[in-house]
Structures are given as C-alpha cells and as structure tokens.
Amino acid sequence: MSDKRKVIVCIEDEPDMIDLVRLILTRHDYEVHGALGGHEGLDLVRDLKPDLVLLDLMMPEMDGWQVFQTIRVEEGISETPVIILTAKAQSIDKVLGLHIAKVNDYVTKPFGPQELLSAVKKVLAETEKAIG
C-alpha cells in the first residue's frame, strides 16, 4: 500500500453530510474534499483526480447518475472508483448501481462510521490491486 495520503472527493448537496464524511475519514488519514452538487463535484474531480469519489444520487440540477456517467466517459477520470452514498435504499436501486451501472460500491444512508470506512478501504484496496 502506498504511503501517499488517499484523496477522496465527496459530492453531496447537504453540507452536513460532507462534514460527517470528512469527520469520519480524516480520522483515518484520508484527505477529503467536499463539493456541493454535481457541477462543482465534476470540476473538483477533474482538478484533483482523486483516488475515490463518494457520490450522492439525489441532488438538484445534476443528479448523481449524470455525474457518474460523465466521470465514466471523460478521459483522465474515467477509471476513478465511485461509491454511491444515498438514501435510495430500495434493492432495485442497489442492483442498478452495482450490476448495471457498475459503481464500485453502494452505501445507503443513514450509515455508520465503520460501514463507510469499510467500503472506502475495500474499494481502494481493490483499485490498488487492479493497478498493481
């Protein structure tokens, strides 16, 4: 595992949720950047080229699926792993996310700190394994 701090972008329309994610993950030495909404989030992902994106689905203007699809087709960021963080807890939503859209993981709100941390560690480990 690399010694470089992992950079995570959290794209969410609720500032409190960004703060919560930041609080949980910075305690484990992740560098967390928050973006309010899809457009700001995409700009941040393009600029930072993060190790991981945490993405809310239900956002005004540009929803999470639009952000996800843009990330997947855009050169330079298309391989960025994405974990969906959403209140959409229906099993069909999870199936669509994991098996149809091929997101890296799907965490439903409300989530516990350990659940989020486990998902982040798992996806980052899988990504490093695929690269290395």
N, C-alpha and C positions, 0 to 999 in steps of 0.2 A: 504494500500500500504506500502511496506517495506521501511525503511529508508536507506537501503543499496543502494549505487550507482549502477545503472544497467551497466553491461559490454556489450559492443557491438563490434563485430569483423566485419570489412568491408573488403571483399575480392574483389579485383579490380586490373586490370592491368594498370590503369592510376593513377600515384601518385597524380596528381592534383584533381582527383575525391575523393580520400581518404582524401586529405586535406580539400576539400569542405565539405564532410560529417562530418569530425571531427569538423570543424569550426561551423557548424550548431548545432550539437548535444552536444558538450561540453558546449555550452552556456546554455543548459538546464540540466546541471549536469549529463550527461551521460559520462561514461568512454569509449572512442573509441580507438580501436587498429586497425591499418591497416595492410593488408597483400597483397603483390604484387603477384598475381597469385594463382592458385588453390592448389598447393602442399604446399606452405608457409601458405596459409589460413587454410588448414586442420590441419597442425601442430599446428597453433595458437588456433584453436577451441579445439583440443584435450587437449592442455596445460591449457587454460583459462576456458574452459567450460562456455562460455559466456551466457548471458540472451537472446541474439539475434544475428543473423548473417545477414548482408547485403551482398548480393551476385550478382556480375555481371555475365552475361551469356557468353558473348563473350570474352574469354581470350585464349591466346595461350597455348599450351602444355596440359592443363587440363581445359576444359570448365566448366562453372557454373553448367550445368546439371550433369556432372560427380561428381563435388564436392557435390552437393545437394544429389545425390543418395548415395554417400559414407557416408555423415552425417546421412542419414535416416536409414542405416543398421548397423552403428557402435555403439556398446554398450557404454553407458556413454554420448553419444552426440546425440543419435537418436531422442530425444524429443526436441532438440533445435529449437526454431522457426526461420524461414528463410523468409526474404523479398528479393525478386528479384529486383535488380536495373539495368535496362537495356535499351539500345536504341532500342531493338526489340519491336516496338510499335504495331505490327500487332495484330488485335483482336484474331487471332488463337493462337498466342504465349501466350497471356494472358489467354485464355481458357485452353490451355495445362498446363500452370503453375498453375493456381488456381484450376482447376477442375480435371485434370488428375494426375498431379504430387502432388497436394495438398500442394503447398507452402502456407505460411501464408498470404502473400500479394505480390503485383506486382506493382512496381512503374516504370514508364517509364521516361527515360532521354530525354530532359532536364526536371528537376523537380524544383519546387520552394521550399524554405526552409520549408514553412508551410506544403506543401504536404508530404515531408519526415518526418517531426516531427509528423504529424497526423498519418501516417502509423505506425511509431515506437510506439507511445503511444497506439494506438489501439491494435496492436499485443501483446505488453507487458501486457496490461490490460486483454486481452482475455486469455493469458497464466497464469496470476496470478489467474484469476477466475477459470480456469480449474484445477489448482493445489490446490487452497484453497477451 
